[in-house]
Amino acid sequence: MVKSDPRQLPSSAELPCSDDTPVDNEDQNFIPNLLLFLLQYIWANRNDWFFSVDMGVYHTTGVSPLVPIVPDGF
C-alpha cells in the first residue's frame, strides 16, 4: 500500500525487490568494480568515504518521493 503523504518515505515492505533477473552486462559490472578497487587503493588510509552500486536513493524533491534514483555508482 502506498502512503498518500508525499513526505513519508516508503516502508521496507513497499520497496521494490530483486526478481533475480540480471540486467547488467559484463562491462557494467567491471567498471564500478574497477572504480571501487582504485578508491580502496588511493584512499586506503581514509575512512570517510562510501561507494555503492545499483542502490536506489529516495529523495523528497522531484515528481514523486516514491520513485528512486538508481545511479550506476555513487
C-alpha positions as CSV (number, residue, x, y, z in Angstrom):
1,M,0.0,0.0,0.0
2,V,1.4,3.4,-1.0
3,K,1.2,6.2,1.5
4,S,-0.7,9.3,0.4
5,D,1.6,11.7,2.3
6,P,4.5,12.6,-0.1
7,R,6.8,13.5,2.8
8,Q,6.7,9.9,4.1
9,L,9.3,7.5,2.7
10,P,8.1,4.0,1.8
11,S,8.4,1.2,4.4
12,S,10.6,-1.8,3.7
13,A,7.5,-3.7,2.6
14,E,6.7,-1.1,0.0
15,L,10.2,-1.1,-1.6
16,P,10.8,-3.0,-4.8
17,C,13.0,-6.0,-4.5
18,S,15.1,-8.0,-7.0
19,D,13.4,-10.6,-9.2
20,D,16.8,-12.3,-9.7
21,T,16.9,-11.3,-13.4
22,P,20.3,-10.0,-14.3
23,V,20.2,-6.6,-16.1
24,D,23.9,-5.6,-16.2
25,N,26.3,-6.8,-18.8
26,E,30.0,-7.7,-18.0
27,D,31.2,-4.1,-18.7
28,Q,28.6,-2.6,-16.4
29,N,29.9,-4.8,-13.6
30,F,33.6,-4.4,-14.4
31,I,33.7,-0.6,-14.4
32,P,32.2,0.1,-11.0
33,N,34.3,-2.7,-9.5
34,L,37.4,-1.1,-11.1
35,L,36.5,2.2,-9.6
36,L,35.9,0.6,-6.2
37,F,39.4,-1.0,-6.4
38,L,41.0,2.3,-7.3
39,L,39.3,4.1,-4.5
40,Q,40.2,1.5,-2.0
41,Y,43.8,1.7,-3.1
42,I,44.1,5.5,-3.3
43,W,42.1,6.1,-0.1
44,A,43.3,3.1,1.9
45,N,44.1,5.3,4.9
46,R,40.8,7.1,4.9
47,N,37.5,6.0,6.5
48,D,35.3,9.0,5.5
49,W,34.0,7.7,2.1
50,F,31.4,5.3,0.9
51,F,30.9,3.7,-2.6
52,S,27.9,1.7,-3.7
53,V,26.4,0.5,-7.0
54,D,22.9,-0.3,-8.1
55,M,21.3,1.1,-5.0
56,G,18.2,3.2,-5.0
57,V,18.3,6.7,-3.5
58,Y,15.0,8.2,-2.4
59,H,14.6,11.9,-2.4
60,T,12.0,14.5,-1.3
61,T,12.1,16.6,-4.5
62,G,11.0,15.9,-8.0
63,V,7.8,14.4,-9.3
64,S,7.4,11.7,-6.6
65,P,9.5,10.9,-3.5
66,L,8.4,7.2,-4.0
67,V,10.4,7.0,-7.2
68,P,14.1,6.3,-6.5
69,I,17.1,7.5,-8.4
70,V,19.3,4.5,-9.2
71,P,22.8,5.6,-10.3
72,D,25.3,3.1,-11.6
73,G,27.6,4.1,-8.8
74,F,27.8,6.8,-6.2
